[in-house]
Amino acid sequence: MKKLLVITSILGFLNFSNLMALELKQNNTQIEKIFKENNINGTFILYDIEKDKVIGYNPERSKLQFPPASTFKIFNSLIALSSGTVKNVDDYFYEYDGSKMYLKTWENDMNLRKAIKVSQVPAYQKLATLIGYKNMKQNITNLKFGNSDIGTEENLTTFWLEGPLKVSAIEQANILGKLATNTLPYSKKDQEEVLEIIKLESGKNWTLYGKTGWGTKNVKTPIGWFIGILRENEKFYSFAINMDTKDAKSLPLREDIAKKSLKALGLLKN
């Protein structure tokens, strides 16, 4: 009996650790309607972690890999914490030099808590430099993140924005499922700290965590991302949406479509 339990545990671990284990086999008609009503070309994935079940829209698109863009800031933060590059999410690692920046909100010294909220690109590029190429490459491999390709040292500050790193919606949902349950190859403390800084909003019985991204380089059509975790009634779900997003005025649709899809599945109540 004891031997059987050990074998069962090992098989369970191998199944959960395989990032290619998840698959969307058919469209959810309610979510399909939302995409079509908004004339959106994209995909949405919801992973019910407890049931090990995937629900969503556009199975073919869900497997296509794109640069993660600013959604990678979640994992850049995790790698920085685990490697000791920063002591904690409130440890300042970026000093603003006084120059004019793309966004006014970027014109401040930054720690992880502040940088991820305003998606401060130069701060995370500095963070990648502090982590270092070899360390970053090893961590991406350990995470089994998408195609796990960060290129050469010359790509260290751009690999998540322009490639060569690419990831699919199904892979994003899978790795976030591990973050939600503290089962990535990092300490529970580091994973919980990262989850804390990507908290977006809460309702009566739920809390939504997430990060957006917009990939405009080395893609035929710019890609809008919104990935995250939903905790509702003590259950965890991970989700990912990517969609063609040709201009900035369409960016709010990433979160709007994702939230409508979650609500169509009976989530985000109250």
C-alpha positions, -999 to +999 in steps of 0.1 A: +000+000+000+028+024+009+046+016-024+014+023-043+010+057-026+046+066-035+040+057-072+007+076-073+024+107-058+052+105-084+028+101-113+008+130-100+039+152-097+051+143-132+017+151-147+014+184-129+050+194-138+045+189-175+038+223-190+024+207-221-002+186-202-030+212-206-051+213-238-082+231-249-102+206-269-133+226-278-148+261-278-170+273-250-200+287-268-205+316-243-169+328-246-170+323-284-200+346-285-181+373-265-152+373-289-174+373-320-196+401-307-165+422-302-149+411-335-118+399-317-093+375-331-077+358-301-080+331-275-090+328-238-080+300-215-093+293-180-076+265-160-097+251-131-067+239-110-087+218-086-105+199-113-075+200-137-099+212-164-094+237-192-122+258-206-119+285-232-121+296-268-100+290-300-080+258-294-057+264-323-048+299-312-043+288-276-012+268-287+004+296-307+035+312-291+041+349-290+065+371-270+051+375-235+058+413-234+051+428-200+034+398-186+069+384-182+074+410-154+057+384-131+085+359-136+112+385-139+102+395-104+101+359-091+136+353-105+150+385-089+136+375-055+148+339-057+183+348-068+187+374-041+190+402-067+165+421-046+158+413-009+121+417-011+094+435-031+100+468-013+138+468-019+147+496-043+168+485-073+162+512-098+173+549-095+155+574-117+180+597-134+157+626-140+152+622-177+119+624-195+104+590-199+076+573-219+052+576-190+052+601-162+045+573-137+079+558-147+098+589-135+105+576-100+129+553-081+115+517-083+111+486-063+092+455-075+059+466-059+060+500-077+076+489-110+051+461-118+021+483-110+032+509-136+049+483-159+081+503-159+101+488-187+136+504-180+134+492-144+128+456-155+155+459-181+179+470-153+166+441-132+174+416-160+210+431-161+214+427-124+201+390-126+226+383-153+224+363-185+235+329-172+212+331-142+183+343-162+188+315-188+190+288-162+158+301-145+139+302-177+149+266-184+139+256-149+105+272-153+100+255-187+087+288-198+074+286-234+102+279-259+127+287-231+148+307-256+163+340-244+188+343-272+223+357-265+236+381-240+227+409-264+191+400-260+191+401-221+171+433-219+147+426-247+141+389-250+106+391-235+096+422-255+109+413-289+117+376-287+132+351-291+113+341-259+077+330-269+049+315-249+013+304-256-019+312-237-022+276-226+014+276-213+008+309-195-023+295-178-004+264-168+026+281-152+003+305-134-016+276-120+017+265-104+023+300-090-012+300-075-005+268-057+031+276-048+044+246-068+070+264-090+106+255-082+110+285-059+103+291-022+067+296-010+076+330+004+089+343-030+059+330-049+035+345-023+053+379-025+049+379-063+013+371-061+008+399-036+022+426-059+000+416-089-032+418-069-057+439-089-091+439-072-113+420-049-150+413-045-171+396-018-157+361-022-129+366-048-096+382-055-082+389-090-045+389-097-029+397-131-006+415-155-012+429-189+012+431-219+014+444-254+038+428-278+045+451-309+079+439-320+087+410-343+050+400-347+028+403-378+001+419-357+006+434-323-005+411-295-024+421-264-020+399-233-038+397-200-029+368-177-037+361-141-051+342-112-085+342-097-092+331-062-128+326-056-145+307-027-111+293-017-106+278-052-079+289-076-082+294-113-055+307-137-063+324-170-047+339-201-060+359-230-041+370-260-057+389-289-047+409-320-044+445-307-033+468-335-035+501-316-035+515-280-071+524-280-080+487-282-059+478-251-087+480-226-104+451-244-078+427-230-092+429-195-128+436-206-130+404-227-113+384-200-136+396-172-167+390-194-154+355-201-149+348-164-184+361-156-199+339-184-184+309-166-201+319-134-171+335-118-163+371-105-197+371-086-206+402-066 
